[in-house]
Amino acid sequence: METWEEVVASIKKIELRPEFILEEVPAPARLAPHSFALSLDVVNSEDEDLASGRFVVLHDPAGQETWDGTVRIVTFVRAPIEADVASDEIFDEVAWSWIMDALTQESTGFHNISGTVTRTVSKSFAGIEDRERESDVEIRASWTPNSNDIGNQLSAWLVFVEQCSGLLPMPSGVSAINRNR
């Protein structure tokens, strides 16, 4: 494996689309000897929230049996969805397929994946009863990468986030303006 510093540097080199605001945040300290975490907000040109998420890289040089490796990626994405979509029984499988497709098509490989898809519908009462019903999907996933190319794993996750956000993929050859904070 590259040094931990080289892994973190490769993550920081990822180019982002203009709707993505990515920033380093404190990483969990008790899960592994080394960790790195990013927070992502996705906003459109009107500054409306399209999605939010976290991407965490854990590294234990001794490995962990449950990971089946020395590196584990832990992610989550939350995005608003339409109420009729939230009530569709097949939606969970569709949402899970988004991450599986992104990882299969974009990453350098993975194994030992697990996760959940959670749909929520909220109705407001009393002083905030005039709010419309809100529906969200939250997708949590973790996996062990087959290689130490963590930048590639992050790129695959960002493709997944595009899908959750309802954004069209960036056309090939088009470079985005980086909006890192």
Helices and strands as residue ranges (DSSP letters): H 4-12, E 20-25, E 34-43, E 49-64, E 69-80, H 83-86, H 91-106, E 110-122, G 126-128, E 134-145, H 150-165
